[in-house]
Amino acid sequence: MLRIFLASIFCMLWSLNGIASQTFHHGILQAYWLPVFNDDGIKKTAQLKYRYFVINNAGQVEKTINVNVNNGERQLEKYFPRLPSTFKQFSEGHTEQSGQITIDTLKKQTECDRPLFSANAMSFSPISTPSPSVDTLERAAGCESWPWAETFILKEGVKDLHLKRQPDDGAKNLQVIKSAQPLIKMETVNDKWIRVAILDEKNGGPVQKTEGYIRLNELQPIN
């Protein structure tokens, strides 16, 4: 009788484990650095985060899942074969890879009147398939869009400046930046220059075709 009871318990636990784990065959894994700021608005560190965008047969984002990845930094090269060198060097920005993920303990809650999912990642297999643009992914994330963004305005007292075509004072002038115009950092070039774009204040991301370079010492953070 005891053996039958134990066997029943084992079967039940195995069944529950099968229900708890789930594989999504089509989607985009994103790794990003979440900036952490001090009380003065200065970035002091960044935390590596992962999330998976489930893509349906129509090529649309079905759900966004924040995933916990054990030894997250060790998995970067494995999960992202074309990882940009600056991603780890400056601990900033984001990178994406299409692929198949297996998760467990999928949880759902509501934020900003939208479902928000979280789970533990068990495995991820990169796959080379076309994927939606970053803009499409971020807009599907609702109030959790652009979590990696660092935003700036010109320092107080700095007059209107031009973005530059290259990170050089002698480079061609591009768009004029007004004193109160928010900018979103796209990439760090070095300790003096960054690549930015004008911030879309309605949707939170960069305005397309507004990118250029600007000296970091001309800016102040507004995160």
C-alpha positions as CSV (number, residue, x, y, z in Angstrom):
1,M,0.0,0.0,0.0
2,L,2.8,2.4,0.9
3,R,4.5,1.7,-2.5
4,I,1.3,2.5,-4.3
5,F,0.9,5.7,-2.3
6,L,4.5,6.9,-2.9
7,A,4.2,6.1,-6.6
8,S,1.0,8.2,-6.8
9,I,2.7,11.1,-5.1
10,F,5.7,10.8,-7.5
11,C,3.4,10.8,-10.5
12,M,1.5,13.8,-9.2
13,L,4.7,15.8,-8.7
14,W,6.0,14.8,-12.1
15,S,2.8,15.9,-13.7
16,L,2.8,19.2,-11.9
17,N,6.4,19.8,-13.0
18,G,5.4,19.2,-16.6
19,I,2.6,21.8,-16.2
20,A,4.9,24.3,-14.6
21,S,7.5,24.1,-17.4
22,Q,6.7,25.5,-20.8
23,T,8.5,26.0,-24.1
24,F,8.0,28.9,-26.5
25,H,9.4,28.1,-29.9
26,H,9.1,31.6,-31.5
27,G,10.3,34.7,-29.7
28,I,13.1,37.2,-29.0
29,L,15.3,37.1,-25.9
30,Q,16.5,40.6,-24.8
31,A,19.3,41.3,-22.4
32,Y,19.6,44.8,-21.1
33,W,21.3,46.9,-18.4
34,L,18.9,48.5,-16.0
35,P,20.5,51.8,-14.8
36,V,20.4,52.5,-11.1
37,F,20.7,56.1,-10.1
38,N,21.5,57.8,-6.8
39,D,19.4,60.6,-5.2
40,D,21.2,63.2,-7.4
41,G,20.2,61.5,-10.6
42,I,23.7,60.2,-11.3
43,K,24.0,56.6,-12.6
44,K,26.0,54.6,-10.0
45,T,25.6,51.1,-11.3
46,A,23.6,48.9,-13.7
47,Q,21.8,45.5,-13.3
48,L,21.8,42.9,-16.0
49,K,18.2,41.9,-16.8
50,Y,16.5,39.5,-19.3
51,R,13.1,39.3,-20.9
52,Y,11.5,37.2,-23.6
53,F,9.0,38.5,-26.2
54,V,6.7,35.7,-27.3
55,I,6.0,36.1,-31.1
56,N,2.8,34.6,-32.5
57,N,2.2,33.2,-36.0
58,A,1.2,36.7,-37.3
59,G,4.6,38.0,-36.3
60,Q,3.2,40.1,-33.4
61,V,4.3,40.2,-29.8
62,E,1.9,38.0,-27.8
63,K,3.3,38.5,-24.3
64,T,6.4,39.8,-22.6
65,I,8.0,37.7,-19.9
66,N,10.6,39.0,-17.5
67,V,13.0,36.0,-17.0
68,N,15.4,35.1,-14.2
69,V,18.6,33.6,-15.6
70,N,21.0,31.9,-13.4
71,N,24.6,33.2,-13.8
72,G,23.2,35.8,-16.2
73,E,26.5,37.3,-17.2
74,R,28.1,33.9,-17.9
75,Q,25.3,33.1,-20.3
76,L,25.6,36.2,-22.5
77,E,28.1,34.8,-25.1
78,K,26.1,31.6,-25.2
79,Y,22.7,33.2,-25.7
80,F,23.9,36.1,-27.9
81,P,26.5,34.9,-30.6
82,R,26.8,38.5,-31.9
83,L,27.1,40.3,-28.6
84,P,28.3,43.9,-29.1
85,S,31.7,44.5,-27.4
86,T,30.4,47.7,-25.8
87,F,27.5,45.9,-24.1
88,K,29.7,44.4,-21.4
89,Q,32.4,47.1,-21.6
90,F,30.1,49.9,-20.6
91,S,27.3,47.9,-18.9
92,E,24.7,49.8,-20.9
93,G,22.1,49.3,-23.6
94,H,20.4,46.2,-24.9
95,T,20.9,43.3,-27.3
96,E,18.4,40.9,-28.9
97,Q,18.4,37.3,-30.2
98,S,15.6,35.2,-31.7
99,G,15.3,31.7,-30.3
100,Q,13.4,29.1,-28.3
101,I,13.1,29.3,-24.6
102,T,11.9,26.9,-21.9
103,I,10.7,28.4,-18.6
104,D,9.1,27.3,-15.4
105,T,7.0,29.0,-12.7
106,L,5.3,31.4,-15.1
107,K,3.5,34.0,-13.0
108,K,1.1,36.7,-14.1
109,Q,0.2,40.1,-12.5
110,T,-1.3,43.3,-13.8
111,E,0.5,46.6,-14.1
112,C,-0.7,49.7,-16.0
113,D,-3.9,47.8,-16.9
114,R,-1.7,45.2,-18.8
115,P,-0.7,41.6,-18.0
116,L,2.9,41.3,-16.8
117,F,4.6,37.9,-16.8
118,S,7.7,36.6,-15.0
119,A,9.4,33.2,-15.0
120,N,12.6,31.3,-14.4
121,A,14.6,30.4,-17.5
122,M,15.6,26.8,-17.8
123,S,17.2,26.9,-21.3
124,F,17.5,29.1,-24.4
125,S,18.5,28.1,-27.9
126,P,19.4,30.9,-30.4
127,I,17.8,30.6,-33.8
128,S,18.5,32.7,-36.9
129,T,15.1,34.0,-37.9
130,P,13.8,37.5,-38.9
131,S,12.6,39.4,-35.8
132,P,10.5,42.6,-35.2
133,S,12.3,45.9,-34.7
134,V,13.4,47.0,-31.3
135,D,10.9,49.8,-31.5
136,T,8.1,47.2,-32.1
137,L,9.2,45.1,-29.1
138,E,9.5,48.1,-26.8
139,R,6.1,49.5,-27.6
140,A,4.6,46.1,-26.9
141,A,6.0,46.1,-23.4
142,G,3.6,48.8,-22.2
143,C,4.8,50.7,-19.1
144,E,7.9,48.6,-19.0
145,S,9.2,49.8,-22.4
146,W,12.7,51.2,-22.8
147,P,13.9,50.1,-19.3
148,W,17.6,50.5,-20.4
149,A,17.2,54.1,-21.4
150,E,19.3,56.9,-19.9
151,T,18.1,60.4,-20.7
152,F,19.7,63.8,-20.7
153,I,19.2,67.5,-21.4
154,L,21.8,70.2,-21.9
155,K,23.5,71.4,-18.7
156,E,22.2,74.6,-17.2
157,G,23.8,77.6,-19.0
158,V,24.7,75.6,-22.1
159,K,23.3,77.2,-25.2
160,D,21.7,75.4,-28.1
161,L,24.1,72.8,-29.6
162,H,24.3,70.8,-32.8
163,L,24.6,67.1,-32.8
164,K,27.7,65.9,-34.7
165,R,27.9,63.4,-37.6
166,Q,31.0,61.9,-35.9
167,P,32.4,62.1,-32.4
168,D,34.6,65.1,-33.3
169,D,34.3,68.8,-32.7
170,G,35.2,69.4,-36.4
171,A,32.6,67.0,-37.7
172,K,29.5,68.1,-39.7
173,N,26.7,69.7,-37.7
174,L,23.4,67.9,-37.6
175,Q,20.2,68.8,-35.8
176,V,20.2,71.7,-33.3
177,I,19.4,70.6,-29.7
178,K,17.5,73.1,-27.6
179,S,18.2,73.6,-23.9
180,A,15.1,71.7,-22.7
181,Q,15.2,69.0,-25.4
182,P,15.4,65.5,-23.8
183,L,17.9,63.1,-25.4
184,I,18.2,59.3,-25.0
185,K,21.6,57.7,-25.0
186,M,22.1,55.1,-27.7
187,E,25.8,54.3,-27.1
188,T,28.9,55.3,-25.3
189,V,31.8,56.0,-27.6
190,N,34.4,56.9,-25.0
191,D,34.7,59.0,-21.8
192,K,34.1,62.2,-23.8
193,W,31.4,61.4,-26.4
194,I,28.1,59.5,-26.6
195,R,25.7,58.8,-29.4
196,V,22.2,60.1,-28.7
197,A,18.8,60.5,-30.3
198,I,16.0,62.9,-29.6
199,L,13.6,61.4,-27.0
200,D,10.0,60.7,-28.1
201,E,8.4,62.1,-24.9
202,K,5.0,60.4,-25.8
203,N,6.3,56.9,-26.3
204,G,9.6,57.0,-24.4
205,G,11.9,55.8,-27.1
206,P,14.2,57.5,-29.7
207,V,12.7,59.6,-32.5
208,Q,13.9,57.9,-35.7
209,K,16.6,59.6,-37.9
210,T,17.6,62.0,-35.2
211,E,20.8,60.4,-34.0
212,G,24.1,62.2,-33.6
213,Y,27.1,62.6,-31.3
214,I,27.5,65.0,-28.5
215,R,30.0,65.7,-25.7
216,L,29.1,64.1,-22.4
217,N,30.3,67.1,-20.4
218,E,27.6,69.3,-22.1
219,L,24.8,67.1,-20.6
220,Q,23.1,66.4,-17.3
221,P,21.0,63.3,-16.6
222,I,17.2,63.5,-16.0
223,N,16.3,59.9,-15.2
